[in-house]
Amino acid sequence: MKRFISILLLAIYLLGTTELHQLVKIPGMVAHYQQFEKDNPGFGFVTFLRVHYMYPLNTSDQDYEQDRQLPFKSVDNCGITINLIVPQPYYFTAPQKMYALGRVYPIHKGNFYAYQLPVSIFQPPKA
């Protein structure tokens, strides 16, 4: 059941955010090809693709509306978004002095940058 739900959610996401929803138009393309083959005997599928995809649409053609319904013939506005995350240096200013138990302790002066921390705690000694 989990596999079915995950495949369903992936399909919904891909059909809604990419041009994969154009594949739903393939049965219409098959029907249009059969009509094209009936009207133009001797022409094959490659010729059908060349006529409908390589050349600009002829608006005076009687099947212009059917030609526009072919898959990948028009671009739909789908919700593809690209998010870029650019890391910014995180810093904070530490207090100059700390008061505890009636004594004053000096603290690190200046800004502390998180990217200055070592990646690993196990490093050779530094001079």
C-alpha positions as CSV (number, residue, x, y, z in Angstrom):
1,M,0.0,0.0,0.0
2,K,2.9,2.4,0.8
3,R,4.4,1.7,-2.6
4,F,1.2,2.5,-4.4
5,I,0.7,5.7,-2.5
6,S,4.3,6.8,-3.1
7,I,4.0,6.1,-6.9
8,L,0.7,7.9,-7.0
9,L,2.1,11.0,-5.2
10,L,5.2,10.9,-7.5
11,A,3.0,10.7,-10.6
12,I,0.8,13.6,-9.4
13,Y,3.8,15.7,-8.7
14,L,5.5,15.0,-12.1
15,L,2.4,15.4,-14.1
16,G,1.7,18.8,-12.4
17,T,5.2,20.3,-12.4
18,T,6.7,19.0,-15.7
19,E,5.6,18.5,-19.2
20,L,4.9,14.8,-18.6
21,H,1.2,15.6,-18.8
22,Q,1.7,15.9,-22.5
23,L,1.9,12.1,-22.6
24,V,-1.8,12.0,-21.9
25,K,-2.4,13.4,-25.4
26,I,-0.8,10.3,-27.1
27,P,-4.2,8.6,-27.8
28,G,-5.3,11.8,-29.7
29,M,-2.0,11.6,-31.7
30,V,-2.7,8.0,-32.7
31,A,-6.2,8.9,-33.8
32,H,-4.9,11.9,-35.8
33,Y,-2.2,9.7,-37.4
34,Q,-4.9,7.2,-38.5
35,Q,-6.9,10.0,-40.1
36,F,-3.7,11.3,-41.7
37,E,-2.9,7.9,-43.1
38,K,-6.4,7.6,-44.5
39,D,-6.1,11.0,-46.2
40,N,-2.6,10.4,-47.5
41,P,-1.9,6.8,-48.4
42,G,1.7,5.8,-48.7
43,F,3.0,8.2,-46.1
44,G,4.4,6.7,-43.0
45,F,4.7,7.7,-39.3
46,V,8.0,9.5,-39.9
47,T,6.4,11.7,-42.6
48,F,3.5,12.4,-40.2
49,L,6.0,13.5,-37.5
50,R,7.9,15.6,-40.0
51,V,4.8,17.3,-41.4
52,H,3.4,18.1,-37.9
53,Y,6.6,18.9,-35.9
54,M,9.2,20.1,-38.3
55,Y,7.2,22.7,-40.2
56,P,5.3,25.6,-38.7
57,L,1.6,25.2,-38.2
58,N,-0.6,26.1,-41.1
59,T,-3.5,28.1,-39.7
60,S,-5.6,27.7,-42.9
61,D,-5.4,23.9,-42.6
62,Q,-8.8,22.2,-42.0
63,D,-7.4,20.2,-39.1
64,Y,-5.5,23.0,-37.4
65,E,-7.3,22.5,-34.1
66,Q,-6.4,18.8,-34.1
67,D,-2.8,19.7,-34.9
68,R,-2.6,22.0,-31.9
69,Q,-3.8,19.1,-29.6
70,L,-0.8,16.9,-30.5
71,P,1.6,16.2,-27.6
72,F,4.5,18.5,-27.1
73,K,3.1,20.8,-29.8
74,S,2.4,23.6,-27.3
75,V,4.1,24.6,-24.1
76,D,1.9,24.8,-21.0
77,N,2.7,27.0,-18.1
78,C,3.5,24.4,-15.5
79,G,4.8,25.0,-12.0
80,I,8.5,24.4,-12.4
81,T,10.5,26.3,-9.8
82,I,14.1,26.5,-9.1
83,N,15.3,27.4,-5.6
84,L,18.8,28.3,-5.0
85,I,20.1,28.4,-1.4
86,V,23.1,30.6,-1.0
87,P,24.7,30.1,2.4
88,Q,25.4,33.3,4.3
89,P,28.1,33.5,7.0
90,Y,26.5,33.2,10.4
91,Y,28.1,35.4,13.0
92,F,27.3,36.8,16.4
93,T,29.1,39.3,18.6
94,A,30.1,37.8,21.9
95,P,30.1,40.0,25.1
96,Q,33.4,41.4,26.1
97,K,33.2,40.5,29.7
98,M,31.4,37.9,31.8
99,Y,30.5,38.4,35.4
100,A,30.2,35.3,37.6
101,L,30.5,34.9,41.3
102,G,31.6,38.5,41.7
103,R,34.6,38.1,39.4
104,V,35.1,39.5,35.8
105,Y,36.2,37.1,33.2
106,P,37.4,38.3,29.7
107,I,35.8,36.7,26.8
108,H,36.8,36.2,23.1
109,K,37.0,39.6,21.4
110,G,35.6,40.2,18.0
111,N,33.1,38.3,15.9
112,F,32.8,34.5,15.8
113,Y,32.1,32.9,12.4
114,A,30.6,29.4,12.3
115,Y,32.5,28.5,9.2
116,Q,35.8,29.0,11.0
117,L,35.1,25.9,13.2
118,P,37.0,22.8,12.3
119,V,35.1,20.2,10.3
120,S,36.3,17.4,12.5
121,I,37.2,17.5,16.1
122,F,40.1,15.0,15.5
123,Q,42.8,17.1,13.9
124,P,46.6,17.2,14.3
125,P,48.0,19.8,16.7
126,K,48.6,23.3,15.2
127,A,51.6,25.5,16.1
